[in-house]
Amino acid sequence: MKRGMGLLLGLLLVLGGGAVSWAWWGEVVHVHDGDHLVVERGGKPTNVRLYGVDAPEKGQPYWEEARHLVAYWLLHQRVEVTPVNGGTRGVYGLVRLESGKELVNKRLVRYGMAWVLGRYTTAGLVKEWKRLENLARANGVGLWADPDPMPPQEWRLRRLLKQPSVANVGSRGR
C-alpha cells in the first residue's frame, strides 16, 4: 500500500513539475483563444491556460483557426482540469474531455495549432509533444503550412516594442 501511494505521489510530482494538485471537473463556457479557456466549476468561472503550449495570439496568423478548433472540441463540454501551477493569469493545467483520453494540450500540438513550450514543461510531456510538433511541422500541418511561422512570444514582443513608451504617454512634449 505504501509503495503504491509513493508511486502515485511520484507520478504527480513529475507531471506537476513539483506541485501536487488534484484534478477537478467543470464546463468550458468561453474560449478566448487556442490556449486560454474559461471553465466554470461550482458556478464560478476559472481562467485556464493550456499548460506547456502556446497557440497564436489574436491578430496573428492561425489565431482564428486555433480558437475555432478548441471551441469546436471544448465549448459547453465537461472537462477534467489537472492544475500544474497557478499564476496571476489563472490556472495552467492539463485539460481532458470527459469522453476522451487525449489531453487537449497534446491534441492542439498534433493538429499543428500550437508550439510546445519546452523550457516550461516537464520533460516527460515535452519529449512526446515535441515529436508531435516536429511531425506536424514536417507535414505542413496547421500553422506549419506557413514557411516561417512566428512564435507567439516573439510576436507579442514585437508588438510591445512598437508601442510608445509608458513614460511618454500623456507628456505632450513637456
Rosetta constraint file for C-alpha pairs under 8 A:
AtomPair CA 1 CA 5 HARMONIC 6.35 0.50
AtomPair CA 2 CA 6 HARMONIC 6.08 0.50
AtomPair CA 3 CA 7 HARMONIC 6.18 0.50
AtomPair CA 4 CA 8 HARMONIC 6.23 0.50
AtomPair CA 5 CA 9 HARMONIC 6.07 0.50
AtomPair CA 6 CA 10 HARMONIC 6.02 0.50
AtomPair CA 7 CA 11 HARMONIC 6.13 0.50
AtomPair CA 8 CA 12 HARMONIC 6.26 0.50
AtomPair CA 9 CA 13 HARMONIC 6.21 0.50
AtomPair CA 9 CA 20 HARMONIC 7.89 0.50
AtomPair CA 10 CA 14 HARMONIC 6.27 0.50
AtomPair CA 11 CA 15 HARMONIC 6.14 0.50
AtomPair CA 12 CA 16 HARMONIC 5.69 0.50
AtomPair CA 12 CA 18 HARMONIC 7.84 0.50
AtomPair CA 12 CA 19 HARMONIC 7.80 0.50
AtomPair CA 12 CA 20 HARMONIC 5.87 0.50
AtomPair CA 12 CA 21 HARMONIC 7.80 0.50
AtomPair CA 13 CA 17 HARMONIC 5.76 0.50
AtomPair CA 13 CA 18 HARMONIC 4.57 0.50
AtomPair CA 13 CA 19 HARMONIC 6.07 0.50
AtomPair CA 13 CA 20 HARMONIC 5.92 0.50
AtomPair CA 14 CA 18 HARMONIC 6.46 0.50
AtomPair CA 14 CA 122 HARMONIC 6.95 0.50
AtomPair CA 14 CA 124 HARMONIC 7.93 0.50
AtomPair CA 15 CA 84 HARMONIC 7.55 0.50
AtomPair CA 15 CA 122 HARMONIC 6.43 0.50
AtomPair CA 15 CA 124 HARMONIC 7.68 0.50
AtomPair CA 15 CA 125 HARMONIC 7.89 0.50
AtomPair CA 16 CA 20 HARMONIC 6.03 0.50
AtomPair CA 16 CA 21 HARMONIC 7.37 0.50
AtomPair CA 16 CA 83 HARMONIC 7.69 0.50
AtomPair CA 16 CA 84 HARMONIC 4.75 0.50
AtomPair CA 16 CA 85 HARMONIC 7.38 0.50
AtomPair CA 16 CA 122 HARMONIC 7.50 0.50
AtomPair CA 17 CA 84 HARMONIC 7.06 0.50
AtomPair CA 17 CA 121 HARMONIC 7.69 0.50
AtomPair CA 17 CA 122 HARMONIC 5.88 0.50
AtomPair CA 19 CA 84 HARMONIC 6.63 0.50
AtomPair CA 19 CA 85 HARMONIC 6.84 0.50
AtomPair CA 20 CA 84 HARMONIC 7.57 0.50
AtomPair CA 21 CA 82 HARMONIC 6.91 0.50
AtomPair CA 21 CA 83 HARMONIC 5.78 0.50
AtomPair CA 21 CA 84 HARMONIC 6.64 0.50
AtomPair CA 22 CA 82 HARMONIC 6.25 0.50
AtomPair CA 22 CA 83 HARMONIC 6.96 0.50
AtomPair CA 23 CA 80 HARMONIC 6.47 0.50
AtomPair CA 23 CA 81 HARMONIC 5.40 0.50
AtomPair CA 23 CA 82 HARMONIC 4.13 0.50
AtomPair CA 23 CA 83 HARMONIC 6.50 0.50
AtomPair CA 24 CA 80 HARMONIC 5.66 0.50
AtomPair CA 24 CA 81 HARMONIC 5.40 0.50
AtomPair CA 24 CA 82 HARMONIC 6.55 0.50
AtomPair CA 25 CA 41 HARMONIC 6.68 0.50
AtomPair CA 25 CA 78 HARMONIC 6.88 0.50
AtomPair CA 25 CA 79 HARMONIC 5.66 0.50
AtomPair CA 25 CA 80 HARMONIC 4.56 0.50
AtomPair CA 25 CA 81 HARMONIC 6.16 0.50
AtomPair CA 26 CA 39 HARMONIC 5.76 0.50
AtomPair CA 26 CA 40 HARMONIC 5.29 0.50
AtomPair CA 26 CA 41 HARMONIC 4.52 0.50
AtomPair CA 26 CA 42 HARMONIC 7.65 0.50
AtomPair CA 26 CA 78 HARMONIC 5.55 0.50
AtomPair CA 26 CA 79 HARMONIC 5.61 0.50
AtomPair CA 26 CA 80 HARMONIC 6.67 0.50
AtomPair CA 26 CA 81 HARMONIC 7.68 0.50
AtomPair CA 27 CA 39 HARMONIC 5.29 0.50
AtomPair CA 27 CA 40 HARMONIC 5.24 0.50
AtomPair CA 27 CA 41 HARMONIC 6.69 0.50
AtomPair CA 27 CA 75 HARMONIC 7.82 0.50
AtomPair CA 27 CA 76 HARMONIC 5.83 0.50
AtomPair CA 27 CA 77 HARMONIC 5.45 0.50
AtomPair CA 27 CA 78 HARMONIC 4.45 0.50
AtomPair CA 27 CA 79 HARMONIC 6.05 0.50
AtomPair CA 28 CA 37 HARMONIC 6.83 0.50
AtomPair CA 28 CA 38 HARMONIC 5.83 0.50
AtomPair CA 28 CA 39 HARMONIC 4.31 0.50
AtomPair CA 28 CA 40 HARMONIC 6.28 0.50
AtomPair CA 28 CA 74 HARMONIC 6.21 0.50
AtomPair CA 28 CA 75 HARMONIC 5.19 0.50
AtomPair CA 28 CA 76 HARMONIC 5.13 0.50
AtomPair CA 28 CA 77 HARMONIC 5.76 0.50
AtomPair CA 28 CA 78 HARMONIC 6.64 0.50
AtomPair CA 28 CA 79 HARMONIC 7.11 0.50
AtomPair CA 29 CA 37 HARMONIC 7.76 0.50
AtomPair CA 29 CA 38 HARMONIC 5.76 0.50
AtomPair CA 29 CA 39 HARMONIC 5.79 0.50
AtomPair CA 29 CA 40 HARMONIC 6.47 0.50
AtomPair CA 29 CA 75 HARMONIC 6.03 0.50
AtomPair CA 29 CA 76 HARMONIC 5.65 0.50
AtomPair CA 30 CA 37 HARMONIC 5.75 0.50
AtomPair CA 30 CA 38 HARMONIC 5.03 0.50
AtomPair CA 30 CA 39 HARMONIC 7.24 0.50
AtomPair CA 30 CA 71 HARMONIC 7.88 0.50
AtomPair CA 30 CA 75 HARMONIC 6.49 0.50
AtomPair CA 31 CA 36 HARMONIC 6.27 0.50
AtomPair CA 31 CA 37 HARMONIC 4.51 0.50
AtomPair CA 31 CA 38 HARMONIC 6.36 0.50
AtomPair CA 31 CA 67 HARMONIC 6.82 0.50
AtomPair CA 31 CA 70 HARMONIC 7.26 0.50
AtomPair CA 31 CA 71 HARMONIC 5.90 0.50
AtomPair CA 31 CA 75 HARMONIC 6.95 0.50
AtomPair CA 32 CA 36 HARMONIC 5.43 0.50
AtomPair CA 32 CA 37 HARMONIC 5.73 0.50
AtomPair CA 32 CA 38 HARMONIC 7.68 0.50
AtomPair CA 32 CA 67 HARMONIC 7.12 0.50
AtomPair CA 33 CA 37 HARMONIC 7.21 0.50
AtomPair CA 33 CA 55 HARMONIC 7.56 0.50
AtomPair CA 33 CA 56 HARMONIC 7.88 0.50
AtomPair CA 33 CA 57 HARMONIC 7.13 0.50
AtomPair CA 33 CA 58 HARMONIC 7.22 0.50
AtomPair CA 33 CA 63 HARMONIC 7.00 0.50
AtomPair CA 33 CA 64 HARMONIC 7.65 0.50
AtomPair CA 33 CA 66 HARMONIC 6.94 0.50
AtomPair CA 33 CA 67 HARMONIC 4.49 0.50
AtomPair CA 33 CA 70 HARMONIC 7.87 0.50
AtomPair CA 34 CA 54 HARMONIC 8.00 0.50
AtomPair CA 34 CA 55 HARMONIC 5.27 0.50
AtomPair CA 34 CA 56 HARMONIC 7.02 0.50
AtomPair CA 34 CA 63 HARMONIC 7.06 0.50
AtomPair CA 34 CA 66 HARMONIC 4.72 0.50
AtomPair CA 34 CA 67 HARMONIC 4.26 0.50
AtomPair CA 34 CA 68 HARMONIC 7.70 0.50
AtomPair CA 34 CA 69 HARMONIC 7.60 0.50
AtomPair CA 34 CA 70 HARMONIC 5.87 0.50
AtomPair CA 34 CA 113 HARMONIC 7.64 0.50
AtomPair CA 34 CA 114 HARMONIC 7.81 0.50
AtomPair CA 35 CA 49 HARMONIC 5.59 0.50
AtomPair CA 35 CA 50 HARMONIC 5.03 0.50
AtomPair CA 35 CA 53 HARMONIC 7.07 0.50
AtomPair CA 35 CA 54 HARMONIC 6.38 0.50
AtomPair CA 35 CA 55 HARMONIC 5.65 0.50
AtomPair CA 35 CA 67 HARMONIC 7.86 0.50
AtomPair CA 35 CA 105 HARMONIC 7.91 0.50
AtomPair CA 36 CA 47 HARMONIC 7.15 0.50
AtomPair CA 36 CA 48 HARMONIC 5.80 0.50
AtomPair CA 36 CA 49 HARMONIC 4.48 0.50
AtomPair CA 36 CA 50 HARMONIC 6.33 0.50
AtomPair CA 37 CA 47 HARMONIC 5.93 0.50
AtomPair CA 37 CA 48 HARMONIC 5.17 0.50
AtomPair CA 37 CA 49 HARMONIC 6.32 0.50
AtomPair CA 38 CA 45 HARMONIC 6.08 0.50
AtomPair CA 38 CA 46 HARMONIC 5.46 0.50
AtomPair CA 38 CA 47 HARMONIC 4.65 0.50
AtomPair CA 38 CA 48 HARMONIC 5.88 0.50
AtomPair CA 39 CA 45 HARMONIC 5.57 0.50
AtomPair CA 39 CA 46 HARMONIC 5.25 0.50
AtomPair CA 39 CA 47 HARMONIC 6.49 0.50
AtomPair CA 39 CA 48 HARMONIC 6.73 0.50
AtomPair CA 40 CA 44 HARMONIC 5.26 0.50
AtomPair CA 40 CA 45 HARMONIC 4.17 0.50
AtomPair CA 40 CA 46 HARMONIC 5.99 0.50
AtomPair CA 41 CA 45 HARMONIC 6.44 0.50
AtomPair CA 41 CA 46 HARMONIC 7.49 0.50
AtomPair CA 46 CA 90 HARMONIC 6.96 0.50
AtomPair CA 46 CA 91 HARMONIC 7.55 0.50
AtomPair CA 47 CA 89 HARMONIC 7.21 0.50
AtomPair CA 47 CA 90 HARMONIC 4.82 0.50
AtomPair CA 47 CA 91 HARMONIC 6.20 0.50
AtomPair CA 48 CA 90 HARMONIC 5.70 0.50
AtomPair CA 48 CA 91 HARMONIC 4.84 0.50
AtomPair CA 48 CA 92 HARMONIC 5.80 0.50
AtomPair CA 48 CA 93 HARMONIC 6.57 0.50
AtomPair CA 49 CA 90 HARMONIC 6.85 0.50
AtomPair CA 49 CA 91 HARMONIC 6.07 0.50
AtomPair CA 49 CA 92 HARMONIC 4.75 0.50
AtomPair CA 49 CA 93 HARMONIC 6.28 0.50
AtomPair CA 50 CA 54 HARMONIC 7.94 0.50
AtomPair CA 50 CA 92 HARMONIC 5.80 0.50
AtomPair CA 50 CA 93 HARMONIC 5.44 0.50
AtomPair CA 50 CA 94 HARMONIC 6.14 0.50
AtomPair CA 50 CA 95 HARMONIC 6.92 0.50
AtomPair CA 50 CA 105 HARMONIC 5.85 0.50
AtomPair CA 51 CA 84 HARMONIC 7.24 0.50
AtomPair CA 51 CA 92 HARMONIC 4.96 0.50
AtomPair CA 51 CA 93 HARMONIC 4.86 0.50
AtomPair CA 51 CA 94 HARMONIC 5.78 0.50
AtomPair CA 51 CA 105 HARMONIC 6.86 0.50
AtomPair CA 51 CA 121 HARMONIC 7.46 0.50
AtomPair CA 52 CA 105 HARMONIC 7.35 0.50
AtomPair CA 52 CA 116 HARMONIC 5.90 0.50
AtomPair CA 52 CA 117 HARMONIC 5.01 0.50
AtomPair CA 52 CA 118 HARMONIC 7.03 0.50
AtomPair CA 52 CA 120 HARMONIC 6.33 0.50
AtomPair CA 52 CA 121 HARMONIC 5.07 0.50
AtomPair CA 52 CA 126 HARMONIC 7.92 0.50
AtomPair CA 53 CA 105 HARMONIC 6.51 0.50
AtomPair CA 53 CA 109 HARMONIC 7.52 0.50
AtomPair CA 53 CA 114 HARMONIC 5.97 0.50
AtomPair CA 53 CA 115 HARMONIC 5.54 0.50
AtomPair CA 53 CA 116 HARMONIC 4.63 0.50
AtomPair CA 53 CA 117 HARMONIC 5.31 0.50
AtomPair CA 54 CA 114 HARMONIC 5.26 0.50
AtomPair CA 54 CA 115 HARMONIC 5.17 0.50
AtomPair CA 54 CA 116 HARMONIC 6.46 0.50
AtomPair CA 54 CA 117 HARMONIC 6.64 0.50
AtomPair CA 54 CA 151 HARMONIC 7.90 0.50
AtomPair CA 54 CA 152 HARMONIC 6.73 0.50
AtomPair CA 55 CA 63 HARMONIC 7.23 0.50
AtomPair CA 55 CA 66 HARMONIC 6.89 0.50
AtomPair CA 55 CA 113 HARMONIC 6.09 0.50
AtomPair CA 55 CA 114 HARMONIC 4.21 0.50
AtomPair CA 55 CA 115 HARMONIC 6.38 0.50
AtomPair CA 55 CA 152 HARMONIC 6.83 0.50
AtomPair CA 56 CA 60 HARMONIC 5.84 0.50
AtomPair CA 56 CA 61 HARMONIC 6.91 0.50
AtomPair CA 56 CA 62 HARMONIC 6.20 0.50
AtomPair CA 56 CA 63 HARMONIC 4.75 0.50
AtomPair CA 56 CA 66 HARMONIC 7.25 0.50
AtomPair CA 56 CA 113 HARMONIC 7.57 0.50
AtomPair CA 56 CA 114 HARMONIC 6.88 0.50
AtomPair CA 56 CA 151 HARMONIC 7.27 0.50
AtomPair CA 56 CA 152 HARMONIC 5.41 0.50
AtomPair CA 57 CA 63 HARMONIC 5.61 0.50
AtomPair CA 57 CA 152 HARMONIC 6.02 0.50
AtomPair CA 57 CA 156 HARMONIC 7.92 0.50
AtomPair CA 58 CA 63 HARMONIC 5.56 0.50
AtomPair CA 58 CA 64 HARMONIC 7.48 0.50
AtomPair CA 59 CA 63 HARMONIC 6.61 0.50
AtomPair CA 60 CA 152 HARMONIC 7.93 0.50
AtomPair CA 60 CA 155 HARMONIC 7.76 0.50
AtomPair CA 61 CA 143 HARMONIC 7.67 0.50
AtomPair CA 62 CA 66 HARMONIC 6.09 0.50
AtomPair CA 62 CA 113 HARMONIC 7.38 0.50
AtomPair CA 62 CA 142 HARMONIC 7.69 0.50
AtomPair CA 62 CA 143 HARMONIC 6.02 0.50
AtomPair CA 63 CA 67 HARMONIC 6.13 0.50
AtomPair CA 64 CA 68 HARMONIC 5.93 0.50
AtomPair CA 65 CA 69 HARMONIC 6.05 0.50
AtomPair CA 65 CA 113 HARMONIC 7.80 0.50
AtomPair CA 66 CA 70 HARMONIC 6.26 0.50
AtomPair CA 66 CA 108 HARMONIC 7.86 0.50
AtomPair CA 66 CA 113 HARMONIC 5.50 0.50
AtomPair CA 66 CA 114 HARMONIC 7.87 0.50
AtomPair CA 67 CA 71 HARMONIC 6.09 0.50
AtomPair CA 68 CA 72 HARMONIC 5.97 0.50
AtomPair CA 69 CA 73 HARMONIC 6.29 0.50
AtomPair CA 70 CA 74 HARMONIC 5.86 0.50
AtomPair CA 70 CA 75 HARMONIC 7.57 0.50
AtomPair CA 70 CA 108 HARMONIC 7.83 0.50
AtomPair CA 71 CA 75 HARMONIC 4.80 0.50
AtomPair CA 73 CA 77 HARMONIC 7.88 0.50
AtomPair CA 74 CA 78 HARMONIC 7.72 0.50
AtomPair CA 74 CA 79 HARMONIC 7.67 0.50
AtomPair CA 74 CA 97 HARMONIC 7.24 0.50
AtomPair CA 77 CA 97 HARMONIC 7.22 0.50
AtomPair CA 77 CA 98 HARMONIC 7.90 0.50
AtomPair CA 78 CA 97 HARMONIC 6.34 0.50
AtomPair CA 78 CA 98 HARMONIC 5.75 0.50
AtomPair CA 79 CA 95 HARMONIC 6.59 0.50
AtomPair CA 79 CA 96 HARMONIC 5.54 0.50
AtomPair CA 79 CA 97 HARMONIC 4.43 0.50
AtomPair CA 79 CA 98 HARMONIC 5.15 0.50
AtomPair CA 80 CA 95 HARMONIC 5.71 0.50
AtomPair CA 80 CA 96 HARMONIC 5.16 0.50
AtomPair CA 80 CA 97 HARMONIC 6.24 0.50
AtomPair CA 80 CA 98 HARMONIC 6.37 0.50
AtomPair CA 81 CA 93 HARMONIC 6.00 0.50
AtomPair CA 81 CA 94 HARMONIC 5.73 0.50
AtomPair CA 81 CA 95 HARMONIC 4.72 0.50
AtomPair CA 81 CA 96 HARMONIC 6.65 0.50
AtomPair CA 82 CA 93 HARMONIC 5.25 0.50
AtomPair CA 82 CA 94 HARMONIC 5.07 0.50
AtomPair CA 82 CA 95 HARMONIC 6.48 0.50
AtomPair CA 83 CA 91 HARMONIC 6.26 0.50
AtomPair CA 83 CA 92 HARMONIC 5.85 0.50
AtomPair CA 83 CA 93 HARMONIC 4.16 0.50
AtomPair CA 83 CA 94 HARMONIC 6.44 0.50
AtomPair CA 84 CA 91 HARMONIC 7.61 0.50
AtomPair CA 84 CA 92 HARMONIC 5.72 0.50
AtomPair CA 84 CA 93 HARMONIC 5.06 0.50
AtomPair CA 84 CA 94 HARMONIC 7.11 0.50
AtomPair CA 85 CA 91 HARMONIC 6.17 0.50
AtomPair CA 85 CA 92 HARMONIC 5.36 0.50
AtomPair CA 85 CA 93 HARMONIC 6.97 0.50
AtomPair CA 86 CA 90 HARMONIC 5.85 0.50
AtomPair CA 86 CA 91 HARMONIC 4.35 0.50
AtomPair CA 86 CA 92 HARMONIC 5.67 0.50
AtomPair CA 87 CA 91 HARMONIC 6.27 0.50
AtomPair CA 87 CA 92 HARMONIC 7.61 0.50
AtomPair CA 94 CA 103 HARMONIC 6.56 0.50
AtomPair CA 94 CA 104 HARMONIC 7.51 0.50
AtomPair CA 94 CA 105 HARMONIC 6.57 0.50
AtomPair CA 95 CA 103 HARMONIC 5.63 0.50
AtomPair CA 95 CA 104 HARMONIC 5.61 0.50
AtomPair CA 95 CA 105 HARMONIC 6.66 0.50
AtomPair CA 96 CA 100 HARMONIC 6.51 0.50
AtomPair CA 96 CA 101 HARMONIC 6.82 0.50
AtomPair CA 96 CA 102 HARMONIC 6.44 0.50
AtomPair CA 96 CA 103 HARMONIC 4.74 0.50
AtomPair CA 96 CA 104 HARMONIC 5.70 0.50
AtomPair CA 97 CA 101 HARMONIC 7.41 0.50
AtomPair CA 97 CA 102 HARMONIC 7.93 0.50
AtomPair CA 97 CA 103 HARMONIC 7.60 0.50
AtomPair CA 97 CA 104 HARMONIC 7.50 0.50
AtomPair CA 102 CA 106 HARMONIC 7.04 0.50
AtomPair CA 102 CA 107 HARMONIC 6.85 0.50
AtomPair CA 103 CA 107 HARMONIC 6.28 0.50
AtomPair CA 104 CA 108 HARMONIC 6.04 0.50
AtomPair CA 105 CA 109 HARMONIC 6.75 0.50
AtomPair CA 106 CA 110 HARMONIC 6.24 0.50
AtomPair CA 106 CA 129 HARMONIC 6.20 0.50
AtomPair CA 107 CA 111 HARMONIC 6.16 0.50
AtomPair CA 108 CA 112 HARMONIC 6.45 0.50
AtomPair CA 108 CA 113 HARMONIC 5.36 0.50
AtomPair CA 108 CA 114 HARMONIC 5.95 0.50
AtomPair CA 109 CA 113 HARMONIC 5.69 0.50
AtomPair CA 109 CA 114 HARMONIC 5.04 0.50
AtomPair CA 109 CA 115 HARMONIC 6.53 0.50
AtomPair CA 109 CA 116 HARMONIC 7.10 0.50
AtomPair CA 109 CA 129 HARMONIC 6.79 0.50
AtomPair CA 109 CA 132 HARMONIC 6.49 0.50
AtomPair CA 109 CA 133 HARMONIC 5.68 0.50
AtomPair CA 109 CA 136 HARMONIC 7.77 0.50
AtomPair CA 110 CA 129 HARMONIC 7.78 0.50
AtomPair CA 110 CA 132 HARMONIC 5.32 0.50
AtomPair CA 110 CA 133 HARMONIC 6.28 0.50
AtomPair CA 110 CA 135 HARMONIC 7.91 0.50
AtomPair CA 110 CA 136 HARMONIC 6.31 0.50
AtomPair CA 111 CA 136 HARMONIC 6.89 0.50
AtomPair CA 111 CA 141 HARMONIC 6.55 0.50
AtomPair CA 111 CA 142 HARMONIC 6.21 0.50
AtomPair CA 112 CA 133 HARMONIC 6.71 0.50
AtomPair CA 112 CA 136 HARMONIC 5.37 0.50
AtomPair CA 112 CA 137 HARMONIC 7.16 0.50
AtomPair CA 112 CA 141 HARMONIC 5.19 0.50
AtomPair CA 112 CA 142 HARMONIC 4.36 0.50
AtomPair CA 112 CA 143 HARMONIC 5.74 0.50
AtomPair CA 112 CA 144 HARMONIC 6.35 0.50
AtomPair CA 113 CA 142 HARMONIC 5.64 0.50
AtomPair CA 113 CA 143 HARMONIC 5.83 0.50
AtomPair CA 114 CA 143 HARMONIC 7.81 0.50
AtomPair CA 115 CA 133 HARMONIC 7.01 0.50
AtomPair CA 115 CA 151 HARMONIC 7.12 0.50
AtomPair CA 116 CA 126 HARMONIC 7.14 0.50
AtomPair CA 116 CA 129 HARMONIC 6.65 0.50
AtomPair CA 116 CA 130 HARMONIC 6.36 0.50
AtomPair CA 116 CA 133 HARMONIC 7.15 0.50
AtomPair CA 117 CA 121 HARMONIC 6.20 0.50
AtomPair CA 117 CA 126 HARMONIC 7.86 0.50
AtomPair CA 118 CA 122 HARMONIC 7.76 0.50
AtomPair CA 118 CA 123 HARMONIC 7.84 0.50
AtomPair CA 118 CA 126 HARMONIC 5.69 0.50
AtomPair CA 118 CA 130 HARMONIC 7.86 0.50
AtomPair CA 121 CA 125 HARMONIC 6.93 0.50
AtomPair CA 121 CA 126 HARMONIC 6.14 0.50
AtomPair CA 122 CA 126 HARMONIC 6.25 0.50
AtomPair CA 123 CA 127 HARMONIC 6.25 0.50
AtomPair CA 124 CA 128 HARMONIC 7.03 0.50
AtomPair CA 125 CA 129 HARMONIC 5.99 0.50
AtomPair CA 126 CA 130 HARMONIC 5.62 0.50
AtomPair CA 127 CA 131 HARMONIC 6.32 0.50
AtomPair CA 128 CA 132 HARMONIC 6.48 0.50
AtomPair CA 129 CA 133 HARMONIC 6.12 0.50
AtomPair CA 130 CA 134 HARMONIC 6.05 0.50
AtomPair CA 131 CA 135 HARMONIC 6.21 0.50
AtomPair CA 132 CA 136 HARMONIC 6.17 0.50
AtomPair CA 133 CA 137 HARMONIC 6.04 0.50
AtomPair CA 134 CA 138 HARMONIC 6.01 0.50
AtomPair CA 135 CA 139 HARMONIC 6.23 0.50
AtomPair CA 136 CA 140 HARMONIC 5.99 0.50
AtomPair CA 136 CA 141 HARMONIC 4.92 0.50
AtomPair CA 136 CA 142 HARMONIC 7.50 0.50
AtomPair CA 136 CA 144 HARMONIC 6.78 0.50
AtomPair CA 137 CA 141 HARMONIC 6.27 0.50
AtomPair CA 137 CA 144 HARMONIC 4.99 0.50
AtomPair CA 137 CA 145 HARMONIC 7.71 0.50
AtomPair CA 138 CA 144 HARMONIC 7.92 0.50
AtomPair CA 139 CA 144 HARMONIC 7.80 0.50
AtomPair CA 140 CA 144 HARMONIC 4.68 0.50
AtomPair CA 140 CA 145 HARMONIC 4.26 0.50
AtomPair CA 140 CA 146 HARMONIC 7.59 0.50
AtomPair CA 141 CA 145 HARMONIC 5.71 0.50
AtomPair CA 143 CA 149 HARMONIC 6.64 0.50
AtomPair CA 144 CA 148 HARMONIC 7.77 0.50
AtomPair CA 144 CA 149 HARMONIC 6.67 0.50
AtomPair CA 150 CA 154 HARMONIC 6.61 0.50
AtomPair CA 150 CA 155 HARMONIC 6.33 0.50
AtomPair CA 151 CA 155 HARMONIC 6.30 0.50
AtomPair CA 152 CA 156 HARMONIC 5.99 0.50
AtomPair CA 153 CA 157 HARMONIC 6.30 0.50
AtomPair CA 154 CA 158 HARMONIC 6.22 0.50
AtomPair CA 155 CA 159 HARMONIC 6.27 0.50
AtomPair CA 156 CA 160 HARMONIC 6.12 0.50
AtomPair CA 157 CA 161 HARMONIC 6.18 0.50
AtomPair CA 158 CA 162 HARMONIC 6.41 0.50
AtomPair CA 159 CA 163 HARMONIC 6.73 0.50
AtomPair CA 164 CA 168 HARMONIC 6.87 0.50
AtomPair CA 164 CA 169 HARMONIC 7.11 0.50
AtomPair CA 165 CA 169 HARMONIC 6.67 0.50
AtomPair CA 167 CA 171 HARMONIC 7.70 0.50
AtomPair CA 168 CA 172 HARMONIC 7.65 0.50
